[in-house]
């Protein structure tokens, strides 16, 4: 992948499921992992989200918001770690499904609400991308082996070129993350770092 390749592409940044109930301490996944005593997975995932994923996504947003590149967020409507006492209405500003404040979408940025790990299933995302001539997707978010993997593979199936930022994604362990990347790499996805893609843009 070269700077020329990117300059000839119509890009969009897609940030997958960076919402409170999947990524934030004291909420959803991390809350239940802590209560169940799953310290190893909890600590690894929390540290990666806080120290790598959020800072890297913030760098991407800072740069791309000045270029006119479309920025699209996805959020999943429900999650198995929600319970009857947890707000799950994503339109409620206090709900668990709200995107993290540190990377909150701006008013002109699209937010796709989905019910499936695959961001295309049951949404208008594919038609919106095609309408705007988008042919290359830069992708980040969580979880590498769940919604990221499902969405990346379907994007390839839909004939998009996909650039996955491996240091802007996370799973519950490094081994799970790496295994998912192996599968994704085998499907003609470009896997690179946030710094590398920023250098090329």
N, C-alpha and C positions, 0 to 999 in steps of 0.2 A: 504494500500500500504506500503510495507516494502523495505528496502535496498536490501534484497535478491530478491524480485520481480523485481526490476529494474536491478539488476546485471545479471539476466537471460533473460532480454529483449534486443532486438536490437533496439536502439533508434534513432530517428531523431528529431531535433528541427525545427519547422516551424514557421516563423515569417510572419504574414499576413498584407500586405498592409501598411507598415510603410513608406509611401511616402509623399512627400511635399504637394501635393494637398489634402491630407486627414488629415494630422497631424500637419502641421507647421503654425505658426502665419504669417499672411500676404499672405497666399496661399490658394487657393481652398476653402474648407469647412469653415475654420476659417475666411478667408477674407470676404466671403459672409455673414457669420453669423454676423460679426461685422458691415458690411455695412447695414444689415437689422435691426440692433439694438437688436439682440437676445443675450443680454448680459449674462443672466443666463446660458444658454447652452454653450455659447462661453467660459465663464470664467471657468466653471466646467471642460469642455473637455480639454481646453488648459492647465489648471493646472494639471490635471491628466496625460496628455501626458508628460509634462515637468518634473513633480516631482515624478512620479511613474513609468510610462511605460518605458520611455527611460532609466532611471537608472537601472531598473530591467532587461531589455533586455541586457544592457551592462554587467551586472553581469553574466548573462547566457552565453553570448558570450565569455567573458573572461575565464570562467571556461571550457566551452565545446570545445572551439578551441584548448585546450591542450589535449583533450581526443580522438580525431579522430572521434567524433560523427558527422554524417552528419548534416549540417546546411543549411536549405533551406528557401529562401525568396520568397514571392509572391508579385506581384504588379498587379493592375488592369489597363487595357489599357485605359479606359475612365471613366469619372465620371460626374454626372449631374451638378456639380458645375463648370465645365469647360465652357468657352465661346469661341467665335470665335477668340478672341485676345490672348487666352492662348495656349501655346505650349503643345501639348498632345502626341507628338511622344516620346515614352519611350526610344528610343535609343539616343535621343538628351540629352547630359549631362546637359543642362540648362532646361530641360523639367520639368513640374510640377509633372510628374509621377516618378521621380527619388527617390530612397530610401534615407532616411535621412542620412546626413553625419555622425552623431554621431554613427550610427550603420551600416555603409556602408558595404556591403558584401565584403569579401576578394576574391582574384582571383579564388580560388578553390571551392567557395561556389555557389551552384546552385540558379539561379533566374528564377522563373516560371512566365511568363506573361500570365494573364488570361483575359477573357472577361465577366466573370460571377462571382457572389459572391462565388459560390462553386469552390474551387481551383482545383477540379478534372475534372470539366466539360470542355471538349475541350482541355485538356492538357495531357502531358505524365506522370504526377506526379505518378499516381497509378502504372504504369508499372515500373517506375524508382525505386520506393520504394520496390516493390516486387522483382525486379532484385537484389537489395542489401540486401534482407532478413529483411527489416525493418518491425517490427510488433507493435511498440509502438511510438506514436507521442506526443511530448511535444509541446504545441501550445500557441502562444501569438500573440498580434496585435490588429487590429481594423477592423471594429466596432463590438462590442460584439454581437449585435442583427442583424447584416447583414452578412458580409463576414466571420466573425469568426463562428457565429452560423451555417451558411450554410455549411461551410467546416468541422466543427466538426461533424455535424450530418451525412454528407456523409462519413466521415472517419469511423464512427461507422458502417454505412451501409456496408462499404467495409471491415469490420472485423478487423480494427485496434483497438488496445487499445489506448484511448485518455486521455491525462493528460492536462487539461486546467488550465493555471495559471491566476487566477482571478484578481490578482493585476498587471498583465502584459497585460491586455485588457481594453478597454474603449468603452463607448457609450456616447451619448450627455447628459445623465443625470444618476444619480445613480439609479433611479427607473427603467429606461429602461435597464440598465446594469444588475440589479438584476433580473428582469423578464426574461431576456435572459438566465441568469445562471440557473434559476429554470427550464426552458424548457430543457436546455442542461443536467442538473443533472438528469432529469427524463429519459434520454436516456443512462444511464449507463456510463457516462463520469466521470472520477476522476477529481474533482475540488479542487485545492490546491493553496498554495502561492509559490512565487518564492523562498523565503528563505527555505521553507520546502523541495522543490524538490532539491535545492542545498545541503541541509543537507543529503539527501538520496543518492545522486549521488556519 
